Amino acid sequence: MTPEHRTDYARIVWQAWLERRQDNGMGFQTPAEWFLITKWMDAEIPLRIVLRGIQDVRGKIGPRTQLTYVASSVDEAFQRWHRAIGA
């Protein structure tokens, strides 16, 4: 993934997360949240799978909820995708 793709990936994930938690501001990204996004990039989890995991998360999500809250949902979406493609 090129540096430009990584920047776009991170920006899109962060924007989707802000929208999901209904945060109208830019939101402050913690180091743990940045680490999680880079972990997904390094694992080559397709962007659409991360976005699906963000949408699939259940439970109460408020403007202070961290992105780490959806980590297991993204992992589950990735596992479902892997099974679907036969990998």
TORNURO-111413 format. One record per residue: x, y, z of N, C-alpha, C in turn; chain. Coordinates in Angstrom, 1 decimal, padded with zeros to 4 digits. Example, Ala and Ser with C-alpha at 12.3 -4.5 7.8 and 13.67 -1.06 7.14 Angstrom:
<<013.2 -005.7 007.8> <012.3 -004.5 007.8> <013.2 -003.3 007.8> 'A'>
<<012.8 -002.2 007.1> <013.7 -001.1 007.1> <012.9 000.0 007.9> 'A'>
//
This chain:
<<000.9 -001.2 000.0> <000.0 000.0 000.0> <000.9 001.2 000.0> 'A'>
<<000.6 002.1 -000.9> <001.5 003.4 -001.0> <001.1 004.3 000.2> 'A'>
<<002.0 005.2 000.5> <001.7 006.2 001.5> <000.4 006.9 001.3> 'A'>
<<000.1 007.3 000.0> <-001.1 008.0 -000.3> <-002.3 007.1 000.0> 'A'>
<<-002.2 005.8 -000.3> <-003.3 004.9 000.0> <-003.5 004.7 001.5> 'A'>
<<-002.4 004.7 002.2> <-002.5 004.5 003.7> <-003.2 005.8 004.3> 'A'>
<<-002.8 006.9 003.8> <-003.4 008.2 004.3> <-004.9 008.2 004.0> 'A'>
<<-005.3 007.8 002.8> <-006.7 007.7 002.4> <-007.5 006.7 003.2> 'A'>
<<-006.9 005.5 003.4> <-007.5 004.5 004.2> <-007.8 005.0 005.6> 'A'>
<<-006.7 005.6 006.2> <-006.9 006.0 007.6> <-007.9 007.1 007.7> 'A'>
<<-007.9 008.1 006.7> <-008.9 009.2 006.8> <-010.3 008.7 006.6> 'A'>
<<-010.5 007.7 005.7> <-011.9 007.2 005.5> <-012.3 006.4 006.7> 'A'>
<<-011.5 005.6 007.3> <-011.9 004.8 008.5> <-012.2 005.8 009.6> 'A'>
<<-011.4 006.8 009.8> <-011.7 007.8 010.9> <-013.0 008.5 010.7> 'A'>
<<-013.2 008.9 009.4> <-014.4 009.7 009.1> <-015.7 008.8 009.3> 'A'>
<<-015.6 007.5 008.9> <-016.7 006.6 009.1> <-017.0 006.4 010.6> 'A'>
<<-015.9 006.3 011.4> <-016.0 006.1 012.8> <-016.7 007.3 013.5> 'A'>
<<-016.3 008.5 013.1> <-016.9 009.7 013.6> <-018.4 009.8 013.2> 'A'>
<<-018.7 009.4 012.0> <-020.1 009.4 011.6> <-020.9 008.3 012.4> 'A'>
<<-020.3 007.2 012.6> <-021.0 006.1 013.3> <-021.3 006.5 014.8> 'A'>
<<-020.3 007.2 015.4> <-020.6 007.6 016.8> <-021.2 009.0 016.9> 'A'>
<<-021.6 009.5 015.7> <-022.4 010.7 015.6> <-021.6 011.9 016.3> 'A'>
<<-020.4 012.0 015.9> <-019.5 013.0 016.4> <-019.4 014.1 015.2> 'A'>
<<-020.0 015.2 015.4> <-020.0 016.2 014.4> <-018.7 017.0 014.3> 'A'>
<<-017.9 016.9 015.3> <-016.6 017.5 015.3> <-015.5 016.6 014.6> 'A'>
<<-014.3 017.0 014.7> <-013.3 016.2 014.1> <-012.9 015.0 015.0> 'A'>
<<-013.2 015.1 016.3> <-012.8 014.1 017.2> <-011.3 014.0 017.4> 'A'>
<<-010.9 013.7 018.6> <-009.5 013.5 018.9> <-009.1 012.1 018.8> 'A'>
<<-008.2 011.8 018.0> <-007.7 010.4 017.8> <-006.6 010.1 018.8> 'A'>
<<-006.8 009.0 019.5> <-005.8 008.6 020.5> <-004.7 007.7 019.8> 'A'>
<<-003.6 007.6 020.4> <-002.5 006.7 019.9> <-003.1 005.3 019.7> 'A'>
<<-003.9 004.8 020.6> <-004.4 003.4 020.5> <-005.3 003.3 019.2> 'A'>
<<-006.0 004.4 018.9> <-006.9 004.3 017.7> <-006.0 004.3 016.5> 'A'>
<<-005.0 005.2 016.4> <-004.1 005.2 015.3> <-003.4 003.9 015.1> 'A'>
<<-003.0 003.3 016.2> <-002.3 002.0 016.2> <-003.3 000.9 015.6> 'A'>
<<-004.5 001.0 016.0> <-005.5 000.0 015.4> <-005.7 000.1 013.9> 'A'>
<<-005.8 001.4 013.5> <-006.0 001.6 012.0> <-004.7 001.1 011.3> 'A'>
<<-003.5 001.4 011.8> <-002.3 000.9 011.1> <-002.2 -000.6 011.2> 'A'>
<<-002.7 -001.2 012.2> <-002.7 -002.7 012.4> <-003.6 -003.2 011.3> 'A'>
<<-004.8 -002.7 011.0> <-005.7 -003.1 010.0> <-005.0 -003.0 008.6> 'A'>
<<-004.3 -001.8 008.4> <-003.6 -001.6 007.1> <-002.5 -002.6 006.9> 'A'>
<<-001.7 -002.8 008.0> <-000.6 -003.8 007.9> <-001.1 -005.2 007.7> 'A'>
<<-002.3 -005.5 008.2> <-002.8 -006.9 008.0> <-003.5 -007.0 006.7> 'A'>
<<-003.5 -005.9 005.9> <-004.2 -005.9 004.6> <-005.7 -006.2 004.6> 'A'>
<<-006.3 -005.7 005.7> <-007.8 -005.9 005.8> <-008.4 -004.9 004.8> 'A'>
<<-009.1 -005.3 003.9> <-009.7 -004.4 002.9> <-010.5 -003.3 003.6> 'A'>
<<-010.5 -002.1 003.1> <-011.2 -001.0 003.6> <-012.7 -001.3 003.8> 'A'>
<<-013.3 -001.9 002.8> <-014.7 -002.1 002.9> <-015.0 -003.1 004.0> 'A'>
<<-014.1 -004.0 004.4> <-014.4 -004.9 005.5> <-014.3 -004.1 006.8> 'A'>
<<-013.3 -003.2 006.9> <-013.2 -002.4 008.2> <-014.5 -001.6 008.3> 'A'>
<<-015.0 -001.0 007.2> <-016.2 -000.1 007.2> <-017.4 -001.0 007.6> 'A'>
<<-017.5 -002.2 007.1> <-018.5 -003.1 007.5> <-018.5 -003.4 009.0> 'A'>
<<-017.3 -003.7 009.5> <-017.2 -003.9 010.9> <-017.6 -002.8 011.8> 'A'>
<<-017.3 -001.6 011.3> <-017.8 -000.4 012.0> <-019.3 -000.3 012.0> 'A'>
<<-019.9 -000.6 010.9> <-021.4 -000.5 010.8> <-022.0 -001.6 011.6> 'A'>
<<-021.4 -002.8 011.7> <-022.0 -003.9 012.3> <-022.0 -003.9 013.9> 'A'>
<<-021.1 -003.0 014.4> <-021.0 -003.0 015.9> <-022.3 -002.7 016.6> 'A'>
<<-022.5 -003.4 017.7> <-023.7 -003.3 018.5> <-023.3 -002.6 019.8> 'A'>
<<-024.3 -002.1 020.5> <-024.1 -001.5 021.8> <-024.2 000.0 021.7> 'A'>
<<-024.0 000.6 022.9> <-024.1 002.0 022.9> <-022.8 002.7 022.5> 'A'>
<<-023.0 003.5 021.5> <-021.8 004.3 021.0> <-022.1 005.8 021.2> 'A'>
<<-021.3 006.4 021.9> <-021.4 007.8 022.2> <-020.2 008.6 021.6> 'A'>
<<-020.3 009.9 021.7> <-019.2 010.7 021.1> <-017.8 010.5 021.7> 'A'>
<<-017.7 009.9 022.9> <-016.5 009.6 023.5> <-016.0 008.2 023.4> 'A'>
<<-016.8 007.3 022.7> <-016.4 005.9 022.5> <-015.2 005.9 021.6> 'A'>
<<-014.2 005.1 021.9> <-013.0 004.9 021.1> <-013.2 003.9 020.0> 'A'>
<<-012.4 004.0 019.0> <-012.5 003.1 017.8> <-012.1 001.7 018.3> 'A'>
<<-011.4 001.5 019.3> <-011.0 000.2 019.8> <-012.3 -000.6 020.2> 'A'>
<<-013.4 000.1 020.4> <-014.6 -000.6 020.7> <-015.1 -001.5 019.6> 'A'>
<<-014.7 -001.2 018.3> <-015.2 -002.0 017.2> <-014.2 -003.0 016.7> 'A'>
<<-013.1 -003.1 017.4> <-012.0 -004.0 016.9> <-012.5 -005.5 016.7> 'A'>
<<-013.3 -006.0 017.7> <-013.8 -007.4 017.5> <-014.8 -007.5 016.4> 'A'>
<<-015.6 -006.4 016.2> <-016.5 -006.4 015.1> <-015.8 -006.4 013.7> 'A'>
<<-014.7 -005.7 013.6> <-013.9 -005.7 012.4> <-013.3 -007.1 012.2> 'A'>
<<-012.7 -007.6 013.3> <-012.1 -009.0 013.2> <-013.2 -010.0 012.7> 'A'>
<<-014.4 -009.9 013.2> <-015.5 -010.9 012.8> <-015.8 -010.7 011.3> 'A'>
<<-015.9 -009.4 010.9> <-016.2 -009.1 009.5> <-015.1 -009.7 008.6> 'A'>
<<-013.8 -009.5 009.0> <-012.7 -010.0 008.3> <-012.8 -011.6 008.2> 'A'>
<<-013.1 -012.2 009.3> <-013.2 -013.7 009.3> <-014.3 -014.2 008.4> 'A'>
<<-015.4 -013.5 008.4> <-016.6 -013.9 007.5> <-016.2 -013.7 006.0> 'A'>
<<-015.5 -012.6 005.8> <-015.0 -012.3 004.4> <-014.0 -013.4 003.9> 'A'>
<<-013.1 -013.8 004.8> <-012.1 -014.8 004.5> <-012.8 -016.1 004.2> 'A'>
<<-013.8 -016.5 005.0> <-014.6 -017.7 004.7> <-015.3 -017.7 003.4> 'A'>
<<-015.9 -016.5 003.1> <-016.7 -016.3 001.9> <-015.8 -016.5 000.6> 'A'>
<<-014.6 -016.0 000.7> <-013.7 -016.1 -000.5> <-013.0 -017.4 -000.5> 'A'>
<<-013.1 -018.2 000.5> <-012.4 -019.5 000.6> <-011.0 -019.4 000.9> 'A'>
<<-010.6 -018.4 001.6> <-009.2 -018.3 001.9> <-008.8 -019.0 003.2> 'A'>
//
